[in-house]
Amino acid sequence: MSKFKVGDLALTLIDLPPVMAGSVVELETKITKGDLVHTSSGLLIANGNGWICIHELVPGKCAYGDNALMPLRKDFQPEQQKAKEVEA
Protein backbone atom coordinates (compact mmCIF):
# COMPACT_ATOMS: atom_id res chain seq x y z
CA MET A 1 0.00 0.00 0.00
CA SER A 2 1.34 3.43 -0.95
CA LYS A 3 2.04 5.98 1.76
CA PHE A 4 0.57 8.65 -0.54
CA LYS A 5 -2.80 9.50 -2.04
CA VAL A 6 -4.04 12.15 -4.48
CA GLY A 7 -4.25 15.57 -2.82
CA ASP A 8 -1.64 14.84 -0.15
CA LEU A 9 1.07 17.37 0.55
CA ALA A 10 4.66 16.16 0.48
CA LEU A 11 8.11 17.55 1.15
CA THR A 12 10.61 17.17 -1.70
CA LEU A 13 13.81 15.41 -0.66
CA ILE A 14 15.85 16.23 -3.79
CA ASP A 15 16.46 19.30 -5.95
CA LEU A 16 14.56 19.11 -9.21
CA PRO A 17 14.97 22.66 -10.56
CA PRO A 18 13.11 24.88 -10.40
CA VAL A 19 11.68 23.09 -7.32
CA MET A 20 14.30 22.85 -4.59
CA ALA A 21 14.68 20.17 -1.92
CA GLY A 22 12.56 21.01 1.10
CA SER A 23 9.70 22.43 -0.97
CA VAL A 24 6.08 21.50 -0.34
CA VAL A 25 4.21 20.04 -3.31
CA GLU A 26 0.69 18.70 -3.81
CA LEU A 27 0.36 15.21 -5.28
CA GLU A 28 -1.90 15.27 -8.32
CA THR A 29 -1.56 12.02 -10.29
CA LYS A 30 0.03 8.64 -9.52
CA ILE A 31 2.48 7.43 -12.18
CA THR A 32 4.04 4.04 -12.73
CA LYS A 33 7.22 2.95 -14.49
CA GLY A 34 6.91 3.41 -18.25
CA ASP A 35 4.14 6.05 -18.15
CA LEU A 36 4.50 9.07 -20.44
CA VAL A 37 4.66 12.12 -18.22
CA HIS A 38 4.06 15.74 -19.26
CA THR A 39 6.11 18.07 -17.01
CA SER A 40 7.38 21.64 -17.23
CA SER A 41 10.62 20.09 -18.57
CA GLY A 42 8.79 18.36 -21.42
CA LEU A 43 7.58 14.84 -22.17
CA LEU A 44 9.35 12.15 -20.14
CA ILE A 45 9.06 8.41 -19.65
CA ALA A 46 8.78 7.51 -15.97
CA ASN A 47 11.70 5.33 -14.88
CA GLY A 48 9.90 4.32 -11.68
CA ASN A 49 6.78 4.78 -9.59
CA GLY A 50 5.99 8.28 -8.41
CA TRP A 51 3.74 11.30 -8.64
CA ILE A 52 2.92 14.27 -10.82
CA CYS A 53 3.12 17.21 -8.42
CA ILE A 54 2.08 20.84 -8.31
CA HIS A 55 4.18 23.54 -6.67
CA GLU A 56 2.33 26.81 -6.13
CA LEU A 57 5.25 29.02 -7.27
CA VAL A 58 6.29 26.98 -10.32
CA PRO A 59 4.31 27.04 -13.58
CA GLY A 60 3.53 23.61 -14.97
CA LYS A 61 3.96 20.31 -13.18
CA CYS A 62 6.88 18.25 -11.92
CA ALA A 63 7.37 14.52 -11.41
CA TYR A 64 8.97 12.89 -8.38
CA GLY A 65 9.64 9.27 -7.49
CA ASP A 66 8.05 7.88 -4.33
CA ASN A 67 11.46 7.79 -2.65
CA ALA A 68 12.05 11.52 -3.35
CA LEU A 69 8.98 12.61 -1.36
CA MET A 70 8.21 12.65 2.36
CA PRO A 71 4.51 12.73 3.30
CA LEU A 72 3.16 15.73 5.19
CA ARG A 73 -0.02 14.67 6.86
CA LYS A 74 -2.49 16.47 9.06
CA ASP A 75 -1.28 14.49 12.08
CA PHE A 76 1.58 17.00 12.47
CA GLN A 77 -0.84 19.66 13.74
CA PRO A 78 -1.80 17.83 16.96
CA GLU A 79 1.92 17.66 17.86
CA GLN A 80 2.06 21.46 17.72
CA GLN A 81 -1.05 21.66 19.90
CA LYS A 82 0.50 19.23 22.40
CA ALA A 83 3.59 21.44 22.61
CA LYS A 84 1.42 24.50 23.35
CA GLU A 85 -0.43 22.56 26.08
CA VAL A 86 2.88 21.64 27.74
CA GLU A 87 3.97 25.28 27.72
CA ALA A 88 0.72 26.41 29.43
PATORMAR-485825 format. One record per atom (N, C-alpha, C, O): atom name; z, y, x. Coordinates in pm, whole numbers, plus 50000, padded with zeros to 5 digits. Layout:
<rs>
{r CA; {Z; Y; X}}
...
</rs>
This chain:
<rs>
{r N; {50000; 49882; 50084}}
{r CA; {50000; 50000; 50000}}
{r C; {50000; 50124; 50088}}
{r O; {50075; 50131; 50185}}
{r N; {49917; 50221; 50055}}
{r CA; {49905; 50343; 50134}}
{r C; {50027; 50432; 50112}}
{r O; {50086; 50434; 50003}}
{r N; {50064; 50505; 50216}}
{r CA; {50176; 50598; 50204}}
{r C; {50131; 50730; 50142}}
{r O; {50213; 50820; 50121}}
{r N; {50002; 50743; 50112}}
{r CA; {49946; 50865; 50057}}
{r C; {49883; 50842; 49920}}
{r O; {49846; 50731; 49884}}
{r N; {49873; 50953; 49845}}
{r CA; {49796; 50950; 49720}}
{r C; {49728; 51087; 49704}}
{r O; {49770; 51185; 49765}}
{r N; {49626; 51092; 49621}}
{r CA; {49552; 51215; 49596}}
{r C; {49650; 51324; 49552}}
{r O; {49736; 51301; 49467}}
{r N; {49634; 51443; 49610}}
{r CA; {49718; 51557; 49575}}
{r C; {49840; 51574; 49664}}
{r O; {49904; 51678; 49660}}
{r N; {49872; 51472; 49744}}
{r CA; {49985; 51484; 49836}}
{r C; {49958; 51592; 49940}}
{r O; {49843; 51621; 49973}}
{r N; {50064; 51649; 49992}}
{r CA; {50055; 51737; 50107}}
{r C; {50090; 51656; 50230}}
{r O; {50175; 51567; 50226}}
{r N; {50022; 51688; 50341}}
{r CA; {50048; 51616; 50466}}
{r C; {50043; 51714; 50582}}
{r O; {49978; 51818; 50576}}
{r N; {50114; 51679; 50688}}
{r CA; {50115; 51755; 50811}}
{r C; {50017; 51691; 50907}}
{r O; {50021; 51570; 50928}}
{r N; {49927; 51771; 50966}}
{r CA; {49830; 51717; 51061}}
{r C; {49899; 51692; 51194}}
{r O; {49976; 51776; 51242}}
{r N; {49872; 51578; 51255}}
{r CA; {49934; 51541; 51381}}
{r C; {49843; 51565; 51501}}
{r O; {49888; 51556; 51615}}
{r N; {49716; 51597; 51476}}
{r CA; {49621; 51623; 51585}}
{r C; {49545; 51752; 51556}}
{r O; {49532; 51794; 51440}}
{r N; {49494; 51815; 51662}}
{r CA; {49405; 51930; 51646}}
{r C; {49268; 51879; 51603}}
{r O; {49213; 51787; 51664}}
{r N; {49215; 51939; 51501}}
{r CA; {49079; 51911; 51456}}
{r C; {49022; 52047; 51417}}
{r O; {49011; 52079; 51299}}
{r N; {48984; 52127; 51522}}
{r CA; {48944; 52266; 51497}}
{r C; {48846; 52277; 51381}}
{r O; {48752; 52198; 51370}}
{r N; {48869; 52375; 51298}}
{r CA; {48960; 52488; 51311}}
{r C; {49102; 52461; 51262}}
{r O; {49185; 52552; 51268}}
{r N; {49133; 52341; 51215}}
{r CA; {49268; 52309; 51168}}
{r C; {49348; 52256; 51287}}
{r O; {49309; 52159; 51352}}
{r N; {49460; 52322; 51314}}
{r CA; {49541; 52285; 51430}}
{r C; {49649; 52185; 51392}}
{r O; {49687; 52174; 51276}}
{r N; {49698; 52110; 51491}}
{r CA; {49808; 52017; 51468}}
{r C; {49927; 52095; 51412}}
{r O; {49954; 52207; 51455}}
{r N; {49996; 52035; 51318}}
{r CA; {50110; 52101; 51256}}
{r C; {50074; 52180; 51131}}
{r O; {50160; 52245; 51072}}
{r N; {49948; 52174; 51091}}
{r CA; {49903; 52243; 50970}}
{r C; {49928; 52157; 50847}}
{r O; {49929; 52034; 50855}}
{r N; {49948; 52222; 50734}}
{r CA; {49966; 52150; 50608}}
{r C; {49831; 52144; 50536}}
{r O; {49765; 52246; 50518}}
{r N; {49793; 52024; 50495}}
{r CA; {49669; 52004; 50421}}
{r C; {49700; 51930; 50291}}
{r O; {49802; 51863; 50279}}
{r N; {49609; 51945; 50194}}
{r CA; {49619; 51870; 50069}}
{r C; {49518; 51758; 50071}}
{r O; {49401; 51779; 50106}}
{r N; {49561; 51637; 50035}}
{r CA; {49472; 51521; 50036}}
{r C; {49390; 51520; 49908}}
{r O; {49443; 51522; 49797}}
{r N; {49257; 51517; 49925}}
{r CA; {49168; 51527; 49810}}
{r C; {49104; 51395; 49773}}
{r O; {49105; 51356; 49656}}
{r N; {49047; 51324; 49872}}
{r CA; {48971; 51202; 49844}}
{r C; {48999; 51098; 49951}}
{r O; {48993; 51128; 50070}}
{r N; {49028; 50975; 49910}}
{r CA; {49048; 50864; 50003}}
{r C; {48913; 50821; 50057}}
{r O; {48816; 50810; 49981}}
{r N; {48905; 50796; 50188}}
{r CA; {48782; 50743; 50248}}
{r C; {48812; 50614; 50322}}
{r O; {48924; 50592; 50370}}
{r N; {48712; 50529; 50331}}
{r CA; {48727; 50404; 50404}}
{r C; {48620; 50397; 50513}}
{r O; {48520; 50468; 50508}}
{r N; {48643; 50311; 50609}}
{r CA; {48551; 50295; 50722}}
{r C; {48409; 50273; 50671}}
{r O; {48384; 50188; 50585}}
{r N; {48316; 50352; 50726}}
{r CA; {48175; 50341; 50691}}
{r C; {48128; 50439; 50584}}
{r O; {48008; 50454; 50564}}
{r N; {48222; 50506; 50516}}
{r CA; {48185; 50605; 50414}}
{r C; {48114; 50723; 50479}}
{r O; {48147; 50763; 50591}}
{r N; {48016; 50781; 50408}}
{r CA; {47956; 50907; 50450}}
{r C; {48047; 51019; 50402}}
{r O; {48085; 51025; 50285}}
{r N; {48081; 51109; 50494}}
{r CA; {48178; 51212; 50466}}
{r C; {48117; 51349; 50492}}
{r O; {48066; 51375; 50601}}
{r N; {48121; 51437; 50392}}
{r CA; {48074; 51574; 50406}}
{r C; {48194; 51662; 50444}}
{r O; {48287; 51677; 50365}}
{r N; {48191; 51719; 50565}}
{r CA; {48299; 51807; 50611}}
{r C; {48239; 51940; 50652}}
{r O; {48117; 51959; 50649}}
{r N; {48325; 52034; 50690}}
{r CA; {48277; 52164; 50738}}
{r C; {48199; 52149; 50869}}
{r O; {48123; 52238; 50906}}
{r N; {48218; 52036; 50939}}
{r CA; {48143; 52009; 51062}}
{r C; {48009; 51942; 51037}}
{r O; {47929; 51927; 51130}}
{r N; {47983; 51903; 50913}}
{r CA; {47858; 51836; 50879}}
{r C; {47882; 51699; 50819}}
{r O; {47993; 51666; 50777}}
{r N; {47776; 51619; 50815}}
{r CA; {47783; 51484; 50758}}
{r C; {47827; 51386; 50867}}
{r O; {47766; 51380; 50974}}
{r N; {47932; 51311; 50839}}
{r CA; {47986; 51215; 50935}}
{r C; {47999; 51079; 50870}}
{r O; {48004; 51067; 50747}}
{r N; {48005; 50975; 50953}}
{r CA; {48035; 50841; 50906}}
{r C; {48179; 50811; 50947}}
{r O; {48213; 50819; 51065}}
{r N; {48262; 50777; 50850}}
{r CA; {48403; 50751; 50878}}
{r C; {48417; 50629; 50969}}
{r O; {48362; 50523; 50940}}
{r N; {48492; 50646; 51078}}
{r CA; {48512; 50533; 51170}}
{r C; {48643; 50461; 51142}}
{r O; {48685; 50375; 51219}}
{r N; {48708; 50497; 51032}}
{r CA; {48832; 50432; 50990}}
{r C; {48875; 50483; 50855}}
{r O; {48808; 50567; 50795}}
{r N; {48988; 50434; 50807}}
{r CA; {49041; 50478; 50678}}
{r C; {49110; 50612; 50694}}
{r O; {49172; 50639; 50796}}
{r N; {49097; 50697; 50592}}
{r CA; {49159; 50828; 50599}}
{r C; {49141; 50907; 50471}}
{r O; {49129; 50851; 50362}}
{r N; {49139; 51040; 50488}}
{r CA; {49136; 51130; 50374}}
{r C; {49048; 51251; 50398}}
{r O; {49041; 51303; 50510}}
{r N; {48980; 51296; 50293}}
{r CA; {48918; 51427; 50292}}
{r C; {49030; 51522; 50254}}
{r O; {49101; 51500; 50156}}
{r N; {49046; 51629; 50331}}
{r CA; {49158; 51721; 50312}}
{r C; {49110; 51863; 50293}}
{r O; {48999; 51900; 50333}}
{r N; {49195; 51942; 50229}}
{r CA; {49169; 52084; 50208}}
{r C; {49279; 52162; 50279}}
{r O; {49398; 52132; 50265}}
{r N; {49238; 52261; 50355}}
{r CA; {49333; 52354; 50418}}
{r C; {49305; 52491; 50359}}
{r O; {49190; 52535; 50358}}
{r N; {49407; 52558; 50310}}
{r CA; {49387; 52681; 50233}}
{r C; {49321; 52793; 50313}}
{r O; {49259; 52881; 50252}}
{r N; {49331; 52794; 50445}}
{r CA; {49273; 52902; 50525}}
{r C; {49139; 52867; 50589}}
{r O; {49079; 52950; 50657}}
{r N; {49092; 52744; 50566}}
{r CA; {48968; 52698; 50629}}
{r C; {48864; 52670; 50521}}
{r O; {48890; 52591; 50430}}
{r N; {48747; 52734; 50530}}
{r CA; {48642; 52704; 50431}}
{r C; {48590; 52561; 50451}}
{r O; {48585; 52511; 50563}}
{r N; {48553; 52498; 50345}}
{r CA; {48503; 52361; 50353}}
{r C; {48616; 52261; 50356}}
{r O; {48730; 52293; 50323}}
{r N; {48585; 52140; 50397}}
{r CA; {48682; 52031; 50396}}
{r C; {48686; 51966; 50534}}
{r O; {48592; 51980; 50612}}
{r N; {48793; 51896; 50562}}
{r CA; {48808; 51825; 50688}}
{r C; {48846; 51681; 50658}}
{r O; {48892; 51650; 50548}}
{r N; {48828; 51594; 50754}}
{r CA; {48859; 51452; 50737}}
{r C; {48957; 51409; 50846}}
{r O; {48937; 51438; 50964}}
{r N; {49061; 51340; 50805}}
{r CA; {49162; 51289; 50897}}
{r C; {49185; 51142; 50871}}
{r O; {49180; 51097; 50757}}
{r N; {49211; 51066; 50977}}
{r CA; {49251; 50927; 50964}}
{r C; {49395; 50919; 50916}}
{r O; {49472; 51012; 50935}}
{r N; {49430; 50808; 50853}}
{r CA; {49567; 50788; 50805}}
{r C; {49671; 50812; 50914}}
{r O; {49776; 50870; 50889}}
{r N; {49639; 50767; 51036}}
{r CA; {49735; 50779; 51146}}
{r C; {49746; 50921; 51203}}
{r O; {49830; 50946; 51289}}
{r N; {49662; 51013; 51158}}
{r CA; {49665; 51152; 51205}}
{r C; {49735; 51243; 51105}}
{r O; {49733; 51366; 51120}}
{r N; {49797; 51184; 51003}}
{r CA; {49864; 51261; 50898}}
{r C; {50007; 51209; 50877}}
{r O; {50032; 51088; 50883}}
{r N; {50099; 51302; 50854}}
{r CA; {50236; 51265; 50821}}
{r C; {50263; 51316; 50679}}
{r O; {50242; 51434; 50651}}
{r N; {50309; 51229; 50589}}
{r CA; {50330; 51273; 50451}}
{r C; {50440; 51377; 50440}}
{r O; {50541; 51371; 50510}}
{r N; {50418; 51473; 50353}}
{r CA; {50519; 51573; 50316}}
{r C; {50545; 51554; 50168}}
{r O; {50463; 51592; 50084}}
{r N; {50655; 51496; 50136}}
{r CA; {50686; 51467; 49998}}
{r C; {50792; 51561; 49945}}
{r O; {50857; 51632; 50022}}
{r N; {50809; 51561; 49817}}
{r CA; {50906; 51647; 49751}}
{r C; {51050; 51610; 49786}}
{r O; {51141; 51690; 49764}}
{r N; {51072; 51489; 49841}}
{r CA; {51208; 51449; 49872}}
{r C; {51268; 51527; 49989}}
{r O; {51385; 51507; 50021}}
{r N; {51191; 51616; 50053}}
{r CA; {51247; 51700; 50158}}
{r C; {51333; 51811; 50098}}
{r O; {51429; 51855; 50161}}
{r N; {51301; 51856; 49980}}
{r CA; {51374; 51966; 49916}}
{r C; {51521; 51931; 49890}}
{r O; {51606; 52015; 49918}}
{r N; {51555; 51813; 49839}}
{r CA; {51696; 51783; 49820}}
{r C; {51776; 51790; 49950}}
{r O; {51894; 51826; 49947}}
{r N; {51715; 51757; 50064}}
{r CA; {51786; 51766; 50192}}
{r C; {51827; 51910; 50219}}
{r O; {51937; 51935; 50268}}
{r N; {51739; 52005; 50187}}
{r CA; {51772; 52146; 50206}}
{r C; {51885; 52186; 50113}}
{r O; {51974; 52262; 50151}}
{r N; {51883; 52135; 49990}}
{r CA; {51990; 52166; 49895}}
{r C; {52122; 52108; 49942}}
{r O; {52227; 52171; 49927}}
{r N; {52119; 51985; 49999}}
{r CA; {52240; 51923; 50050}}
{r C; {52300; 52007; 50162}}
{r O; {52422; 52024; 50169}}
{r N; {52215; 52060; 50249}}
{r CA; {52261; 52144; 50359}}
{r C; {52329; 52270; 50306}}
{r O; {52430; 52314; 50360}}
{r N; {52274; 52329; 50201}}
{r CA; {52335; 52450; 50142}}
{r C; {52470; 52416; 50080}}
{r O; {52564; 52495; 50089}}
{r N; {52482; 52297; 50017}}
{r CA; {52608; 52256; 49957}}
{r C; {52716; 52237; 50063}}
{r O; {52832; 52270; 50039}}
{r N; {52680; 52184; 50180}}
{r CA; {52774; 52164; 50288}}
{r C; {52824; 52297; 50341}}
{r O; {52942; 52310; 50375}}
{r N; {52734; 52397; 50348}}
{r CA; {52772; 52528; 50397}}
{r C; {52870; 52598; 50302}}
{r O; {52955; 52675; 50347}}
{r N; {52859; 52571; 50172}}
{r CA; {52943; 52641; 50072}}
{r C; {53088; 52601; 50075}}
{r O; {53168; 52652; 49996}}
</rs>
